[in-house]
Amino acid sequence: MKSKEEAARRIQSLRREIHRHNRLYYIENQPEISDAEYDALMKKLIELEQAYPGLVTPDSPSQRVGGEPLEAFGTVEHAIPMLSLDNTYSKEEVLAFDARIKKALSVRPDIEYVAEPKIDGVAVSLRYEDNVFIQGSTRGNGLVGDDITANLKAIRTIPLRLEGDRIRLLEVRGEVYMPRQAFEKLNEEKEDAGEEPFANPRNAAAGSLKLLDPRISARRKLDIVVHSLGQMEGVSFETHYQFLNTARKLGFKVNEGFALFKGIEKTMEYCDEWEEKRDSLPYEIDGMVIKVNQLALREVLGTTSKSPRWAFAYKFKARQASTVLQDIQVQVGRTGVLTPVAILEPVRLAGTVISRATLHNADEVRRKDIRVGDTVLIEKGGDVIPKVVKVVTTKRTGKEKPFAMPDRCPVCSSKVIQVEGEVAIRCTNIACAAQLKNRLKHFGSRGAMDIEGLGEVLVSQLVDKGLIKDPADLYALDVETVANLERMGKKSAQNLIDAIEGSKKRDYSRVIFALGIPAVGTRAADLLAEYFPSVDEFARATAEELQSVPEVGPRTAEGIVRFFTEEANRNVIAKLKAAGVNMASSARPVSLDERFVGKTFVLTGVLSGMTRSDAEQKIKQRGGKTSGSVSRNSDYVIVGENPGSKYDKALQLGVRTLSEAEFVKMLQ
Ligand code: IVH
């Protein structure tokens, strides 16, 4: 083994090397080595650091990902408030902004402005002391935000250490965003898992930064651009332009296309150029920001309580088009909500062809007086789904047909109702085929009961043939019945029945999620399972009790209470229980086991009899800990099929390995 000094030198040089490659890859887009070579450097560093834990520093590239989930975020006070920007869509107002500035400064000549894109993301503040990234926070209310350091560290374009000379204190502000492609991929994954997709990249970025588990947050492909200054000590700038150039040298990513101009006209021309490029960018921008360049002038101009007087957001107009609304269809969702959808004559907008738009609900259709046959103006903001802005009434011929929400469900013909205090209209029939199909798909989805093979086509057949009236009926299916369905053989029928059987052992929290209670997502389901360790306790909980669970607000609580008030839902629960589905948290009876207590387990490869999270839960219930990486401190490495490098590591360090069978035996 190397001497400690030698290891320290090697660690230093590895960090420098990794850092350089990070920069080449993430910021300059000019990688010099392959991913595999990069991974090898990283692996080497982690190994050395594990062998010498005393040499780990917070700015090591190994510290980007990981850390245990947090209970809640700490708070951070912003020494300099994080303001927002005054904004406009009109050229006249931008000119007026320029005039105001000249007046306040009593100057005639042209003002120097920097123009830069305004990415639609989440504002964050990054604090560096002696060049090391020590804290990152959200804007919050402008004065106090959340400490999201762990989640920010995972963003590769945030330097953990600033390059160059020592700077006592530097706080920079920037925008965290999710590039378009990453956003689309995340939404696909969400839909696969039966979860609600994000409406736009901004929500996706905000949602990802708010995750309490930094390991999950790290998997979301977030990026950042730095655009303004906070507190500073031991460094100063004369102009914003200088700041941006320096920021780049320090290792930050700044907006591409930031540019300096003399006079507002040229600045605005530049903004218009960017508006043209908008759809071809790999991220969503909603305008340009125009800022006074000289920091001394900013001082003179000052700020209002909400925004600086020296900066202005010049927003792009939403991209609009007009087309004919050919029909209004009514869709029935998983919770029975009827949603009117506009069927449009296809039209190109913001780079895609649009043929549908959401109309949200009947109130919206009424308010905008939208009729079938109308020419309508549609708009695409940052959201995935375009919306109908208004009717072009001058195009009316008199032949347009007003729309009324049906008073019967378009799928099952049951009566529909409007719940008091809600705009939504719902189908009252819990067994409605449309609802049932959507509920079943959700029930079997990956994030819920994870029943492989229960796809759209099969679900439709099962419901249409009357074989299934509620999700619990799945457990009464047999191979013969399933094998008789279209496009089903004996083999796939058997596989499906096995998958259904296997789902009985899913975590109780997943069962809660699978029930499809309105507004109860995976995160809420996890917490609810913790607070109410059995379904009986959960079903009995009052709205007040439910609200004591973090992340459960009054609306969700009432939705839960209403869910359990429905007799049909209670029947489903009883049937699930009778079928042997896991309806209680096994975490409760403290089955501490001395073979597990205080021991650290690492999982590698694929287990055949349980999911990874099930295995982790079983370990924790017995008093053990789990970790994502193997070190000398690991006690056991559980080795599934196709194990990864953790297995080699275990052998190398002499950590005890367990096969799945040995692990299962140990559990008994
Ligand atoms: S400068 C004092 N520059 O837009 C405020 N903001 O609507 C300084 N934003 O909260 C902000 N891109 O998070 C600035 N290039 C840019 C920006 C930008 C996006 C965000 C920022 C701010 C919000 C205001």
Boltz pocket constraint, residues with backbone or C-beta under 6 A from the ligand:
constraints:
  - pocket:
      binder: B
      contacts: [[A, 82], [A, 83], [A, 84], [A, 85], [A, 116], [A, 117], [A, 118], [A, 119], [A, 120], [A, 121], [A, 122], [A, 123], [A, 124], [A, 174], [A, 175], [A, 227], [A, 228], [A, 255], [A, 289], [A, 307], [A, 308], [A, 311], [A, 313]]
      max_distance: 6.0
